[in-house]
Amino acid sequence: MSVLDADPALLAPDPSAPVPPARRPSFSVVIAAWQAAPTVGEAIRSALAQTEPPVEVIVCDDGSTDTTAEVLAGFGDRIRVLRQPNLGESAAKNAAVRAAGGDFVVILDADDRWDPRRLRRLGDLAAARPDLNLLTTDAWFLVDGERRGRFYAAAGAFPVRDQSTEILRRNFFFSHVAVRRTAWLASGGFDREVARAADWDFWLRLLFAGHLAGCVAEPLADYRIHPASLSAERASSLMARVDVLDRAGATQRLGPAQREVLSRARATDLRRARAARAERALLDGAPCRRRACLDLLVAPGGSVRSRVLAAAAVLAPGLAAGRLRRDRERGGRARSDRAIS
């Protein structure tokens, strides 16, 4: 019986050859912080409170102008602080990784927090399967301070087969991925030219380069969902997904089946982006609301019901806006928002 058989929470692809267990790796925690004074302290405390401590916690202050620097100074020599002008989250994470010394670098977002067992369980997975270069766990969605379901319930199960195809279908990682540092550096890290969804672009590149990913199927992080990510910025977030897929189609060697998966995923995300744009325009009473609903109506795909609703919104945008507001009051989110429960 393999180590993974003895611990069913550890998920990974079948190895191509027998993989003997290895020593437990070391972990460096990296945090990019920008205007993060209200939350970064809690994130750092959760990293320092790990039952299997990291070798270091490195915070890159990306040109903050609030009191982030003062918060970081309060931790003294328990953390390492880097400072740079405001170059963006991707540049801040890359800088922290270059300064790190652990076998793995583990991303912790400045507004999230970890269960104290998270690094220990990642260590269990890495020691059992030293051929894995990406590691993650499940997470709780945190909305208004309340846990609202788990990432792998909303996003589907963590895939252990054909991961390079599945990453085209959906980003099956949430943000706090542990990456073997040598693999990060060899790949160039996050691409600063990808303004949004840079994490998905990075995981995609790593998997297409042949790296394997594993997961601890236990919720060992709180992943904060902000109102903006549920509504106002949803359309641009979904369009960023379309851009990542276009980039993958142009730069990766895809087989026919993978191109079909990419095409379907792109069409789905494009329609969802148009739905989010139409919803936002209706709620705001924007002059373009009829046009946005018409774009959704004529877009390929979508159910008969969604087309009927889009047509009704073109004809009576005021009534459609009222329906959307009632939906939000009852369920807390719009139809195009991510599932979190």
Secondary structure by P-SEA (a helix, b strand, c coil): cccccccccccccccccccccccbbbbbbbbbbccccccaaaaaaaaaaccccccbbbbbccccccaaaaaaaaacccbbbbbbccccaaaaaaaaaaaccccbbbbbccccccccaaaaaaaaaaaacccccbbbbbbbbbcccccccccccccccccccaaaaaaaacccccccccccaaaaaaacccccccccaaaaaaaaaaaaabbbbbbcccccbbbbbcccccccaaaaaaaaaaaaaaaaaacccccaaaaaaaaaaaaaaaaaaaaaaaaaaaaacccaaaaaaaaaaacccccaaaaaaaaaaaacaaaaaaaaaaaaaaccccccccccc
